[in-house]
Amino acid sequence: MGRWADPLIAARYHRDFGNGFGLTAYVDVGGFGIGAQVDWQITGTLDYALKPWLDLQLGYRSFNVNYSASNNPLGFDVHMKGPILGATMRF
């Protein structure tokens, strides 16, 4: 059974607009040939604080992984993208 772990470099930015609204951008890149050859993702969301303990997010995510094991013709090469819906609960 093959397993891998990748080092990642990531950045996140959040901007509040008031009245509970905000925008979040997230990007990471990793792999560097240590685990996967390369992997990355980019996410952007519109955020809304529904309650002090509950935030809702609606956005778009693009996620890519390219992995192949040494001396093995099998691998994993996928690019997933599309809308996302999320919630963050603080307790």
PDB file with one MODEL, atoms N, CA, C and O in Angstrom:
MODEL        1
ATOM      1  N   MET A   1       0.843  -1.175   0.000  1.00  0.00           N
ATOM      2  CA  MET A   1       0.000   0.000   0.000  1.00  0.00           C
ATOM      3  C   MET A   1       0.891   1.241   0.000  1.00  0.00           C
ATOM      4  O   MET A   1       1.735   1.403   0.882  1.00  0.00           O
ATOM      5  N   GLY A   2       0.704   2.109  -0.982  1.00  0.00           N
ATOM      6  CA  GLY A   2       1.509   3.321  -1.066  1.00  0.00           C
ATOM      7  C   GLY A   2       0.943   4.455  -0.227  1.00  0.00           C
ATOM      8  O   GLY A   2      -0.269   4.658  -0.164  1.00  0.00           O
ATOM      9  N   ARG A   3       1.833   5.180   0.408  1.00  0.00           N
ATOM     10  CA  ARG A   3       1.458   6.345   1.191  1.00  0.00           C
ATOM     11  C   ARG A   3       2.438   7.454   0.889  1.00  0.00           C
ATOM     12  O   ARG A   3       3.600   7.206   0.567  1.00  0.00           O
ATOM     13  N   TRP A   4       1.955   8.692   0.998  1.00  0.00           N
ATOM     14  CA  TRP A   4       2.871   9.802   0.830  1.00  0.00           C
ATOM     15  C   TRP A   4       2.392  10.991   1.653  1.00  0.00           C
ATOM     16  O   TRP A   4       1.209  11.123   1.966  1.00  0.00           O
ATOM     17  N   ALA A   5       3.334  11.841   1.990  1.00  0.00           N
ATOM     18  CA  ALA A   5       3.045  13.108   2.647  1.00  0.00           C
ATOM     19  C   ALA A   5       3.827  14.188   1.906  1.00  0.00           C
ATOM     20  O   ALA A   5       4.981  13.981   1.532  1.00  0.00           O
ATOM     21  N   ASP A   6       3.208  15.317   1.701  1.00  0.00           N
ATOM     22  CA  ASP A   6       3.836  16.388   0.939  1.00  0.00           C
ATOM     23  C   ASP A   6       4.106  17.615   1.798  1.00  0.00           C
ATOM     24  O   ASP A   6       3.271  17.998   2.617  1.00  0.00           O
ATOM     25  N   PRO A   7       5.258  18.224   1.615  1.00  0.00           N
ATOM     26  CA  PRO A   7       5.461  19.537   2.216  1.00  0.00           C
ATOM     27  C   PRO A   7       4.638  20.561   1.425  1.00  0.00           C
ATOM     28  O   PRO A   7       4.528  20.458   0.204  1.00  0.00           O
ATOM     29  N   LEU A   8       4.070  21.536   2.112  1.00  0.00           N
ATOM     30  CA  LEU A   8       3.255  22.558   1.464  1.00  0.00           C
ATOM     31  C   LEU A   8       3.719  23.946   1.876  1.00  0.00           C
ATOM     32  O   LEU A   8       4.171  24.154   3.002  1.00  0.00           O
ATOM     33  N   ILE A   9       3.603  24.881   0.961  1.00  0.00           N
ATOM     34  CA  ILE A   9       3.747  26.303   1.255  1.00  0.00           C
ATOM     35  C   ILE A   9       2.372  26.903   0.984  1.00  0.00           C
ATOM     36  O   ILE A   9       1.813  26.721  -0.097  1.00  0.00           O
ATOM     37  N   ALA A  10       1.826  27.623   1.972  1.00  0.00           N
ATOM     38  CA  ALA A  10       0.457  28.111   1.852  1.00  0.00           C
ATOM     39  C   ALA A  10       0.357  29.575   2.267  1.00  0.00           C
ATOM     40  O   ALA A  10       1.177  30.083   3.032  1.00  0.00           O
ATOM     41  N   ALA A  11      -0.670  30.238   1.739  1.00  0.00           N
ATOM     42  CA  ALA A  11      -0.984  31.616   2.120  1.00  0.00           C
ATOM     43  C   ALA A  11      -2.502  31.762   2.168  1.00  0.00           C
ATOM     44  O   ALA A  11      -3.226  31.174   1.364  1.00  0.00           O
ATOM     45  N   ARG A  12      -2.966  32.561   3.131  1.00  0.00           N
ATOM     46  CA  ARG A  12      -4.404  32.811   3.287  1.00  0.00           C
ATOM     47  C   ARG A  12      -4.592  34.292   3.556  1.00  0.00           C
ATOM     48  O   ARG A  12      -3.831  34.898   4.310  1.00  0.00           O
ATOM     49  N   TYR A  13      -5.621  34.879   2.928  1.00  0.00           N
ATOM     50  CA  TYR A  13      -5.937  36.282   3.146  1.00  0.00           C
ATOM     51  C   TYR A  13      -7.440  36.402   3.355  1.00  0.00           C
ATOM     52  O   TYR A  13      -8.229  35.816   2.613  1.00  0.00           O
ATOM     53  N   HIS A  14      -7.827  37.168   4.371  1.00  0.00           N
ATOM     54  CA  HIS A  14      -9.248  37.405   4.639  1.00  0.00           C
ATOM     55  C   HIS A  14      -9.474  38.902   4.754  1.00  0.00           C
ATOM     56  O   HIS A  14      -8.692  39.609   5.391  1.00  0.00           O
ATOM     57  N   ARG A  15     -10.537  39.378   4.142  1.00  0.00           N
ATOM     58  CA  ARG A  15     -10.893  40.793   4.193  1.00  0.00           C
ATOM     59  C   ARG A  15     -12.334  40.921   4.669  1.00  0.00           C
ATOM     60  O   ARG A  15     -13.251  40.399   4.035  1.00  0.00           O
ATOM     61  N   ASP A  16     -12.533  41.620   5.791  1.00  0.00           N
ATOM     62  CA  ASP A  16     -13.880  41.902   6.290  1.00  0.00           C
ATOM     63  C   ASP A  16     -14.426  43.146   5.602  1.00  0.00           C
ATOM     64  O   ASP A  16     -13.708  44.123   5.392  1.00  0.00           O
ATOM     65  N   PHE A  17     -15.725  43.092   5.251  1.00  0.00           N
ATOM     66  CA  PHE A  17     -16.388  44.234   4.630  1.00  0.00           C
ATOM     67  C   PHE A  17     -17.444  44.855   5.537  1.00  0.00           C
ATOM     68  O   PHE A  17     -18.071  45.848   5.169  1.00  0.00           O
ATOM     69  N   GLY A  18     -17.644  44.279   6.714  1.00  0.00           N
ATOM     70  CA  GLY A  18     -18.659  44.786   7.625  1.00  0.00           C
ATOM     71  C   GLY A  18     -20.001  44.112   7.396  1.00  0.00           C
ATOM     72  O   GLY A  18     -20.206  43.439   6.385  1.00  0.00           O
ATOM     73  N   ASN A  19     -20.902  44.295   8.332  1.00  0.00           N
ATOM     74  CA  ASN A  19     -22.236  43.681   8.277  1.00  0.00           C
ATOM     75  C   ASN A  19     -22.177  42.167   8.123  1.00  0.00           C
ATOM     76  O   ASN A  19     -23.101  41.565   7.576  1.00  0.00           O
ATOM     77  N   GLY A  20     -21.101  41.548   8.599  1.00  0.00           N
ATOM     78  CA  GLY A  20     -20.973  40.096   8.561  1.00  0.00           C
ATOM     79  C   GLY A  20     -20.355  39.531   7.297  1.00  0.00           C
ATOM     80  O   GLY A  20     -20.103  38.328   7.235  1.00  0.00           O
ATOM     81  N   PHE A  21     -20.100  40.354   6.283  1.00  0.00           N
ATOM     82  CA  PHE A  21     -19.574  39.861   5.008  1.00  0.00           C
ATOM     83  C   PHE A  21     -18.054  39.972   4.931  1.00  0.00           C
ATOM     84  O   PHE A  21     -17.449  40.851   5.545  1.00  0.00           O
ATOM     85  N   GLY A  22     -17.458  39.072   4.171  1.00  0.00           N
ATOM     86  CA  GLY A  22     -16.022  39.097   3.950  1.00  0.00           C
ATOM     87  C   GLY A  22     -15.645  38.218   2.769  1.00  0.00           C
ATOM     88  O   GLY A  22     -16.479  37.485   2.237  1.00  0.00           O
ATOM     89  N   LEU A  23     -14.395  38.296   2.368  1.00  0.00           N
ATOM     90  CA  LEU A  23     -13.834  37.451   1.311  1.00  0.00           C
ATOM     91  C   LEU A  23     -12.593  36.761   1.851  1.00  0.00           C
ATOM     92  O   LEU A  23     -11.822  37.349   2.610  1.00  0.00           O
ATOM     93  N   THR A  24     -12.407  35.502   1.452  1.00  0.00           N
ATOM     94  CA  THR A  24     -11.210  34.760   1.825  1.00  0.00           C
ATOM     95  C   THR A  24     -10.583  34.169   0.565  1.00  0.00           C
ATOM     96  O   THR A  24     -11.276  33.622  -0.293  1.00  0.00           O
ATOM     97  N   ALA A  25      -9.263  34.289   0.469  1.00  0.00           N
ATOM     98  CA  ALA A  25      -8.495  33.662  -0.612  1.00  0.00           C
ATOM     99  C   ALA A  25      -7.450  32.762   0.033  1.00  0.00           C
ATOM    100  O   ALA A  25      -6.803  33.150   1.006  1.00  0.00           O
ATOM    101  N   TYR A  26      -7.285  31.551  -0.515  1.00  0.00           N
ATOM    102  CA  TYR A  26      -6.318  30.591   0.000  1.00  0.00           C
ATOM    103  C   TYR A  26      -5.609  29.946  -1.181  1.00  0.00           C
ATOM    104  O   TYR A  26      -6.234  29.608  -2.186  1.00  0.00           O
ATOM    105  N   VAL A  27      -4.294  29.778  -1.050  1.00  0.00           N
ATOM    106  CA  VAL A  27      -3.518  29.096  -2.088  1.00  0.00           C
ATOM    107  C   VAL A  27      -2.437  28.264  -1.406  1.00  0.00           C
ATOM    108  O   VAL A  27      -1.853  28.691  -0.411  1.00  0.00           O
ATOM    109  N   ASP A  28      -2.176  27.083  -1.941  1.00  0.00           N
ATOM    110  CA  ASP A  28      -1.024  26.305  -1.485  1.00  0.00           C
ATOM    111  C   ASP A  28      -0.403  25.575  -2.659  1.00  0.00           C
ATOM    112  O   ASP A  28      -1.063  25.281  -3.655  1.00  0.00           O
ATOM    113  N   VAL A  29       0.878  25.290  -2.518  1.00  0.00           N
ATOM    114  CA  VAL A  29       1.617  24.524  -3.524  1.00  0.00           C
ATOM    115  C   VAL A  29       2.561  23.605  -2.761  1.00  0.00           C
ATOM    116  O   VAL A  29       3.103  23.980  -1.722  1.00  0.00           O
ATOM    117  N   GLY A  30       2.752  22.405  -3.283  1.00  0.00           N
ATOM    118  CA  GLY A  30       3.608  21.456  -2.580  1.00  0.00           C
ATOM    119  C   GLY A  30       4.039  20.310  -3.463  1.00  0.00           C
ATOM    120  O   GLY A  30       3.924  20.349  -4.688  1.00  0.00           O
ATOM    121  N   GLY A  31       4.538  19.290  -2.797  1.00  0.00           N
ATOM    122  CA  GLY A  31       5.058  18.118  -3.493  1.00  0.00           C
ATOM    123  C   GLY A  31       6.542  18.242  -3.711  1.00  0.00           C
ATOM    124  O   GLY A  31       7.336  17.591  -3.032  1.00  0.00           O
ATOM    125  N   PHE A  32       6.923  19.091  -4.670  1.00  0.00           N
ATOM    126  CA  PHE A  32       8.323  19.362  -4.994  1.00  0.00           C
ATOM    127  C   PHE A  32       9.111  18.075  -5.256  1.00  0.00           C
ATOM    128  O   PHE A  32      10.325  18.041  -5.051  1.00  0.00           O
ATOM    129  N   GLY A  33       8.424  17.014  -5.710  1.00  0.00           N
ATOM    130  CA  GLY A  33       9.092  15.758  -6.003  1.00  0.00           C
ATOM    131  C   GLY A  33       9.398  14.909  -4.780  1.00  0.00           C
ATOM    132  O   GLY A  33       9.947  13.816  -4.915  1.00  0.00           O
ATOM    133  N   ILE A  34       9.053  15.393  -3.576  1.00  0.00           N
ATOM    134  CA  ILE A  34       9.310  14.626  -2.355  1.00  0.00           C
ATOM    135  C   ILE A  34       8.251  13.559  -2.157  1.00  0.00           C
ATOM    136  O   ILE A  34       8.579  12.400  -1.902  1.00  0.00           O
ATOM    137  N   GLY A  35       6.992  13.935  -2.272  1.00  0.00           N
ATOM    138  CA  GLY A  35       5.878  12.991  -2.227  1.00  0.00           C
ATOM    139  C   GLY A  35       5.266  12.961  -3.616  1.00  0.00           C
ATOM    140  O   GLY A  35       5.626  12.138  -4.458  1.00  0.00           O
ATOM    141  N   ALA A  36       4.332  13.879  -3.835  1.00  0.00           N
ATOM    142  CA  ALA A  36       3.789  14.064  -5.180  1.00  0.00           C
ATOM    143  C   ALA A  36       4.798  14.837  -6.008  1.00  0.00           C
ATOM    144  O   ALA A  36       5.687  15.497  -5.469  1.00  0.00           O
ATOM    145  N   GLN A  37       4.653  14.748  -7.326  1.00  0.00           N
ATOM    146  CA  GLN A  37       5.500  15.569  -8.195  1.00  0.00           C
ATOM    147  C   GLN A  37       5.164  17.037  -7.954  1.00  0.00           C
ATOM    148  O   GLN A  37       6.045  17.874  -7.758  1.00  0.00           O
ATOM    149  N   VAL A  38       3.877  17.321  -7.973  1.00  0.00           N
ATOM    150  CA  VAL A  38       3.388  18.664  -7.671  1.00  0.00           C
ATOM    151  C   VAL A  38       1.933  18.544  -7.233  1.00  0.00           C
ATOM    152  O   VAL A  38       1.178  17.733  -7.770  1.00  0.00           O
ATOM    153  N   ASP A  39       1.551  19.352  -6.262  1.00  0.00           N
ATOM    154  CA  ASP A  39       0.141  19.508  -5.951  1.00  0.00           C
ATOM    155  C   ASP A  39      -0.100  20.965  -5.578  1.00  0.00           C
ATOM    156  O   ASP A  39       0.791  21.644  -5.069  1.00  0.00           O
ATOM    157  N   TRP A  40      -1.310  21.431  -5.838  1.00  0.00           N
ATOM    158  CA  TRP A  40      -1.657  22.808  -5.541  1.00  0.00           C
ATOM    159  C   TRP A  40      -3.157  22.950  -5.422  1.00  0.00           C
ATOM    160  O   TRP A  40      -3.915  22.113  -5.914  1.00  0.00           O
ATOM    161  N   GLN A  41      -3.578  24.011  -4.766  1.00  0.00           N
ATOM    162  CA  GLN A  41      -4.986  24.346  -4.740  1.00  0.00           C
ATOM    163  C   GLN A  41      -5.152  25.853  -4.589  1.00  0.00           C
ATOM    164  O   GLN A  41      -4.315  26.539  -4.002  1.00  0.00           O
ATOM    165  N   ILE A  42      -6.249  26.339  -5.132  1.00  0.00           N
ATOM    166  CA  ILE A  42      -6.640  27.745  -5.027  1.00  0.00           C
ATOM    167  C   ILE A  42      -8.110  27.758  -4.632  1.00  0.00           C
ATOM    168  O   ILE A  42      -8.933  27.081  -5.248  1.00  0.00           O
ATOM    169  N   THR A  43      -8.432  28.529  -3.606  1.00  0.00           N
ATOM    170  CA  THR A  43      -9.807  28.620  -3.129  1.00  0.00           C
ATOM    171  C   THR A  43     -10.156  30.082  -2.885  1.00  0.00           C
ATOM    172  O   THR A  43      -9.359  30.828  -2.317  1.00  0.00           O
ATOM    173  N   GLY A  44     -11.335  30.485  -3.311  1.00  0.00           N
ATOM    174  CA  GLY A  44     -11.858  31.816  -3.025  1.00  0.00           C
ATOM    175  C   GLY A  44     -13.281  31.690  -2.523  1.00  0.00           C
ATOM    176  O   GLY A  44     -14.092  30.987  -3.126  1.00  0.00           O
ATOM    177  N   THR A  45     -13.600  32.368  -1.414  1.00  0.00           N
ATOM    178  CA  THR A  45     -14.953  32.277  -0.855  1.00  0.00           C
ATOM    179  C   THR A  45     -15.494  33.645  -0.467  1.00  0.00           C
ATOM    180  O   THR A  45     -14.749  34.553  -0.098  1.00  0.00           O
ATOM    181  N   LEU A  46     -16.801  33.761  -0.561  1.00  0.00           N
ATOM    182  CA  LEU A  46     -17.554  34.857   0.021  1.00  0.00           C
ATOM    183  C   LEU A  46     -18.041  34.339   1.357  1.00  0.00           C
ATOM    184  O   LEU A  46     -18.664  33.279   1.424  1.00  0.00           O
ATOM    185  N   ASP A  47     -17.762  35.082   2.430  1.00  0.00           N
ATOM    186  CA  ASP A  47     -18.064  34.625   3.780  1.00  0.00           C
ATOM    187  C   ASP A  47     -19.161  35.495   4.391  1.00  0.00           C
ATOM    188  O   ASP A  47     -19.251  36.692   4.118  1.00  0.00           O
ATOM    189  N   TYR A  48     -19.996  34.862   5.228  1.00  0.00           N
ATOM    190  CA  TYR A  48     -21.032  35.594   5.956  1.00  0.00           C
ATOM    191  C   TYR A  48     -21.122  35.059   7.380  1.00  0.00           C
ATOM    192  O   TYR A  48     -21.302  33.860   7.591  1.00  0.00           O
ATOM    193  N   ALA A  49     -20.994  35.959   8.358  1.00  0.00           N
ATOM    194  CA  ALA A  49     -21.120  35.579   9.771  1.00  0.00           C
ATOM    195  C   ALA A  49     -22.597  35.608  10.138  1.00  0.00           C
ATOM    196  O   ALA A  49     -23.155  36.668  10.421  1.00  0.00           O
ATOM    197  N   LEU A  50     -23.223  34.441  10.132  1.00  0.00           N
ATOM    198  CA  LEU A  50     -24.645  34.335  10.434  1.00  0.00           C
ATOM    199  C   LEU A  50     -24.908  34.583  11.919  1.00  0.00           C
ATOM    200  O   LEU A  50     -25.865  35.268  12.280  1.00  0.00           O
ATOM    201  N   LYS A  51     -24.074  34.033  12.756  1.00  0.00           N
ATOM    202  CA  LYS A  51     -24.116  34.193  14.213  1.00  0.00           C
ATOM    203  C   LYS A  51     -22.687  34.419  14.682  1.00  0.00           C
ATOM    204  O   LYS A  51     -21.755  34.178  13.915  1.00  0.00           O
ATOM    205  N   PRO A  52     -22.480  34.878  15.929  1.00  0.00           N
ATOM    206  CA  PRO A  52     -21.103  35.033  16.407  1.00  0.00           C
ATOM    207  C   PRO A  52     -20.313  33.720  16.394  1.00  0.00           C
ATOM    208  O   PRO A  52     -19.083  33.749  16.356  1.00  0.00           O
ATOM    209  N   TRP A  53     -20.987  32.590  16.424  1.00  0.00           N
ATOM    210  CA  TRP A  53     -20.328  31.285  16.453  1.00  0.00           C
ATOM    211  C   TRP A  53     -20.453  30.510  15.140  1.00  0.00           C
ATOM    212  O   TRP A  53     -19.987  29.374  15.057  1.00  0.00           O
ATOM    213  N   LEU A  54     -21.083  31.109  14.097  1.00  0.00           N
ATOM    214  CA  LEU A  54     -21.336  30.388  12.847  1.00  0.00           C
ATOM    215  C   LEU A  54     -21.058  31.268  11.631  1.00  0.00           C
ATOM    216  O   LEU A  54     -21.701  32.300  11.444  1.00  0.00           O
ATOM    217  N   ASP A  55     -20.092  30.852  10.803  1.00  0.00           N
ATOM    218  CA  ASP A  55     -19.786  31.515   9.532  1.00  0.00           C
ATOM    219  C   ASP A  55     -20.157  30.585   8.383  1.00  0.00           C
ATOM    220  O   ASP A  55     -19.946  29.375   8.466  1.00  0.00           O
ATOM    221  N   LEU A  56     -20.707  31.147   7.318  1.00  0.00           N
ATOM    222  CA  LEU A  56     -21.039  30.393   6.105  1.00  0.00           C
ATOM    223  C   LEU A  56     -20.125  30.858   4.979  1.00  0.00           C
ATOM    224  O   LEU A  56     -19.805  32.043   4.884  1.00  0.00           O
ATOM    225  N   GLN A  57     -19.704  29.924   4.123  1.00  0.00           N
ATOM    226  CA  GLN A  57     -18.832  30.236   2.997  1.00  0.00           C
ATOM    227  C   GLN A  57     -19.412  29.660   1.709  1.00  0.00           C
ATOM    228  O   GLN A  57     -19.920  28.539   1.686  1.00  0.00           O
ATOM    229  N   LEU A  58     -19.326  30.439   0.650  1.00  0.00           N
ATOM    230  CA  LEU A  58     -19.711  30.002  -0.685  1.00  0.00           C
ATOM    231  C   LEU A  58     -18.603  30.445  -1.622  1.00  0.00           C
ATOM    232  O   LEU A  58     -18.219  31.615  -1.631  1.00  0.00           O
ATOM    233  N   GLY A  59     -18.083  29.501  -2.420  1.00  0.00           N
ATOM    234  CA  GLY A  59     -16.967  29.881  -3.276  1.00  0.00           C
ATOM    235  C   GLY A  59     -16.639  28.854  -4.339  1.00  0.00           C
ATOM    236  O   GLY A  59     -17.479  28.057  -4.757  1.00  0.00           O
ATOM    237  N   TYR A  60     -15.387  28.904  -4.760  1.00  0.00           N
ATOM    238  CA  TYR A  60     -14.887  28.050  -5.839  1.00  0.00           C
ATOM    239  C   TYR A  60     -13.520  27.521  -5.440  1.00  0.00           C
ATOM    240  O   TYR A  60     -12.714  28.235  -4.844  1.00  0.00           O
ATOM    241  N   ARG A  61     -13.268  26.262  -5.777  1.00  0.00           N
ATOM    242  CA  ARG A  61     -11.993  25.630  -5.437  1.00  0.00           C
ATOM    243  C   ARG A  61     -11.457  24.873  -6.645  1.00  0.00           C
ATOM    244  O   ARG A  61     -12.205  24.201  -7.355  1.00  0.00           O
ATOM    245  N   SER A  62     -10.152  24.993  -6.868  1.00  0.00           N
ATOM    246  CA  SER A  62      -9.454  24.225  -7.887  1.00  0.00           C
ATOM    247  C   SER A  62      -8.303  23.500  -7.192  1.00  0.00           C
ATOM    248  O   SER A  62      -7.463  24.132  -6.550  1.00  0.00           O
ATOM    249  N   PHE A  63      -8.266  22.170  -7.322  1.00  0.00           N
ATOM    250  CA  PHE A  63      -7.325  21.329  -6.589  1.00  0.00           C
ATOM    251  C   PHE A  63      -6.674  20.350  -7.555  1.00  0.00           C
ATOM    252  O   PHE A  63      -7.373  19.680  -8.316  1.00  0.00           O
ATOM    253  N   ASN A  64      -5.335  20.256  -7.537  1.00  0.00           N
ATOM    254  CA  ASN A  64      -4.611  19.402  -8.471  1.00  0.00           C
ATOM    255  C   ASN A  64      -3.555  18.582  -7.728  1.00  0.00           C
ATOM    256  O   ASN A  64      -2.829  19.113  -6.887  1.00  0.00           O
ATOM    257  N   VAL A  65      -3.471  17.285  -8.042  1.00  0.00           N
ATOM    258  CA  VAL A  65      -2.441  16.400  -7.483  1.00  0.00           C
ATOM    259  C   VAL A  65      -1.873  15.552  -8.616  1.00  0.00           C
ATOM    260  O   VAL A  65      -2.612  15.030  -9.450  1.00  0.00           O
ATOM    261  N   ASN A  66      -0.543  15.426  -8.632  1.00  0.00           N
ATOM    262  CA  ASN A  66       0.129  14.566  -9.597  1.00  0.00           C
ATOM    263  C   ASN A  66       1.142  13.732  -8.815  1.00  0.00           C
ATOM    264  O   ASN A  66       2.194  14.235  -8.419  1.00  0.00           O
ATOM    265  N   TYR A  67       0.823  12.463  -8.595  1.00  0.00           N
ATOM    266  CA  TYR A  67       1.666  11.568  -7.789  1.00  0.00           C
ATOM    267  C   TYR A  67       1.918  10.280  -8.558  1.00  0.00           C
ATOM    268  O   TYR A  67       1.008   9.717  -9.166  1.00  0.00           O
ATOM    269  N   SER A  68       3.168   9.821  -8.523  1.00  0.00           N
ATOM    270  CA  SER A  68       3.484   8.491  -9.039  1.00  0.00           C
ATOM    271  C   SER A  68       4.582   7.903  -8.165  1.00  0.00           C
ATOM    272  O   SER A  68       5.561   8.579  -7.847  1.00  0.00           O
ATOM    273  N   ALA A  69       4.416   6.640  -7.778  1.00  0.00           N
ATOM    274  CA  ALA A  69       5.379   5.966  -6.911  1.00  0.00           C
ATOM    275  C   ALA A  69       6.626   5.583  -7.710  1.00  0.00           C
ATOM    276  O   ALA A  69       6.554   5.335  -8.914  1.00  0.00           O
ATOM    277  N   SER A  70       7.744   5.538  -7.036  1.00  0.00           N
ATOM    278  CA  SER A  70       8.992   5.121  -7.681  1.00  0.00           C
ATOM    279  C   SER A  70       8.869   3.679  -8.175  1.00  0.00           C
ATOM    280  O   SER A  70       8.330   2.816  -7.482  1.00  0.00           O
ATOM    281  N   ASN A  71       9.373   3.436  -9.372  1.00  0.00           N
ATOM    282  CA  ASN A  71       9.386   2.088  -9.960  1.00  0.00           C
ATOM    283  C   ASN A  71       7.996   1.471 -10.037  1.00  0.00           C
ATOM    284  O   ASN A  71       7.853   0.252  -9.933  1.00  0.00           O
ATOM    285  N   ASN A  72       6.972   2.296 -10.218  1.00  0.00           N
ATOM    286  CA  ASN A  72       5.602   1.795 -10.304  1.00  0.00           C
ATOM    287  C   ASN A  72       4.893   2.569 -11.410  1.00  0.00           C
ATOM    288  O   ASN A  72       4.841   3.799 -11.371  1.00  0.00           O
ATOM    289  N   PRO A  73       4.344   1.856 -12.403  1.00  0.00           N
ATOM    290  CA  PRO A  73       3.689   2.556 -13.502  1.00  0.00           C
ATOM    291  C   PRO A  73       2.355   3.190 -13.100  1.00  0.00           C
ATOM    292  O   PRO A  73       1.815   4.011 -13.842  1.00  0.00           O
ATOM    293  N   LEU A  74       1.822   2.820 -11.938  1.00  0.00           N
ATOM    294  CA  LEU A  74       0.553   3.377 -11.501  1.00  0.00           C
ATOM    295  C   LEU A  74       0.773   4.686 -10.762  1.00  0.00           C
ATOM    296  O   LEU A  74       1.814   4.887 -10.137  1.00  0.00           O
ATOM    297  N   GLY A  75      -0.207   5.570 -10.834  1.00  0.00           N
ATOM    298  CA  GLY A  75      -0.103   6.858 -10.158  1.00  0.00           C
ATOM    299  C   GLY A  75      -1.464   7.477  -9.955  1.00  0.00           C
ATOM    300  O   GLY A  75      -2.500   6.845 -10.162  1.00  0.00           O
ATOM    301  N   PHE A  76      -1.436   8.713  -9.550  1.00  0.00           N
ATOM    302  CA  PHE A  76      -2.646   9.463  -9.248  1.00  0.00           C
ATOM    303  C   PHE A  76      -2.453  10.862  -9.811  1.00  0.00           C
ATOM    304  O   PHE A  76      -1.624  11.623  -9.314  1.00  0.00           O
ATOM    305  N   ASP A  77      -3.208  11.203 -10.839  1.00  0.00           N
ATOM    306  CA  ASP A  77      -3.111  12.511 -11.479  1.00  0.00           C
ATOM    307  C   ASP A  77      -4.530  13.035 -11.649  1.00  0.00           C
ATOM    308  O   ASP A  77      -5.263  12.566 -12.519  1.00  0.00           O
ATOM    309  N   VAL A  78      -4.924  14.001 -10.829  1.00  0.00           N
ATOM    310  CA  VAL A  78      -6.301  14.468 -10.849  1.00  0.00           C
ATOM    311  C   VAL A  78      -6.354  15.980 -10.693  1.00  0.00           C
ATOM    312  O   VAL A  78      -5.538  16.575  -9.990  1.00  0.00           O
ATOM    313  N   HIS A  79      -7.314  16.583 -11.352  1.00  0.00           N
ATOM    314  CA  HIS A  79      -7.598  18.013 -11.199  1.00  0.00           C
ATOM    315  C   HIS A  79      -9.092  18.144 -10.956  1.00  0.00           C
ATOM    316  O   HIS A  79      -9.907  17.918 -11.851  1.00  0.00           O
ATOM    317  N   MET A  80      -9.437  18.515  -9.726  1.00  0.00           N
ATOM    318  CA  MET A  80     -10.840  18.694  -9.352  1.00  0.00           C
ATOM    319  C   MET A  80     -11.104  20.182  -9.188  1.00  0.00           C
ATOM    320  O   MET A  80     -10.286  20.911  -8.629  1.00  0.00           O
ATOM    321  N   LYS A  81     -12.252  20.622  -9.680  1.00  0.00           N
ATOM    322  CA  LYS A  81     -12.597  22.031  -9.549  1.00  0.00           C
ATOM    323  C   LYS A  81     -14.101  22.185  -9.531  1.00  0.00           C
ATOM    324  O   LYS A  81     -14.835  21.392 -10.121  1.00  0.00           O
ATOM    325  N   GLY A  82     -14.545  23.227  -8.838  1.00  0.00           N
ATOM    326  CA  GLY A  82     -15.971  23.483  -8.796  1.00  0.00           C
ATOM    327  C   GLY A  82     -16.366  24.285  -7.580  1.00  0.00           C
ATOM    328  O   GLY A  82     -15.519  24.690  -6.784  1.00  0.00           O
ATOM    329  N   PRO A  83     -17.664  24.513  -7.441  1.00  0.00           N
ATOM    330  CA  PRO A  83     -18.159  25.323  -6.339  1.00  0.00           C
ATOM    331  C   PRO A  83     -18.037  24.588  -5.000  1.00  0.00           C
ATOM    332  O   PRO A  83     -18.064  23.358  -4.943  1.00  0.00           O
ATOM    333  N   ILE A  84     -17.904  25.367  -3.932  1.00  0.00           N
ATOM    334  CA  ILE A  84     -17.872  24.800  -2.580  1.00  0.00           C
ATOM    335  C   ILE A  84     -18.840  25.570  -1.690  1.00  0.00           C
ATOM    336  O   ILE A  84     -19.079  26.762  -1.882  1.00  0.00           O
ATOM    337  N   LEU A  85     -19.378  24.869  -0.731  1.00  0.00           N
ATOM    338  CA  LEU A  85     -20.254  25.439   0.289  1.00  0.00           C
ATOM    339  C   LEU A  85     -19.744  24.939   1.621  1.00  0.00           C
ATOM    340  O   LEU A  85     -19.557  23.736   1.803  1.00  0.00           O
ATOM    341  N   GLY A  86     -19.517  25.846   2.554  1.00  0.00           N
ATOM    342  CA  GLY A  86     -18.947  25.434   3.839  1.00  0.00           C
ATOM    343  C   GLY A  86     -19.543  26.195   4.999  1.00  0.00           C
ATOM    344  O   GLY A  86     -20.236  27.197   4.825  1.00  0.00           O
ATOM    345  N   ALA A  87     -19.256  25.694   6.194  1.00  0.00           N
ATOM    346  CA  ALA A  87     -19.673  26.340   7.426  1.00  0.00           C
ATOM    347  C   ALA A  87     -18.560  26.151   8.452  1.00  0.00           C
ATOM    348  O   ALA A  87     -17.926  25.097   8.509  1.00  0.00           O
ATOM    349  N   THR A  88     -18.333  27.179   9.257  1.00  0.00           N
ATOM    350  CA  THR A  88     -17.369  27.106  10.346  1.00  0.00           C
ATOM    351  C   THR A  88     -18.100  27.398  11.645  1.00  0.00           C
ATOM    352  O   THR A  88     -18.723  28.448  11.803  1.00  0.00           O
ATOM    353  N   MET A  89     -18.013  26.444  12.580  1.00  0.00           N
ATOM    354  CA  MET A  89     -18.644  26.620  13.894  1.00  0.00           C
ATOM    355  C   MET A  89     -17.540  26.796  14.942  1.00  0.00           C
ATOM    356  O   MET A  89     -16.594  26.010  14.993  1.00  0.00           O
ATOM    357  N   ARG A  90     -17.669  27.821  15.767  1.00  0.00           N
ATOM    358  CA  ARG A  90     -16.720  28.059  16.843  1.00  0.00           C
ATOM    359  C   ARG A  90     -17.391  27.731  18.168  1.00  0.00           C
ATOM    360  O   ARG A  90     -18.500  28.191  18.440  1.00  0.00           O
ATOM    361  N   PHE A  91     -16.722  26.940  18.986  1.00  0.00           N
ATOM    362  CA  PHE A  91     -17.269  26.614  20.302  1.00  0.00           C
ATOM    363  C   PHE A  91     -16.166  26.499  21.318  1.00  0.00           C
ATOM    364  O   PHE A  91     -16.431  26.229  22.489  1.00  0.00           O
TER     365      PHE A  91
ENDMDL
END
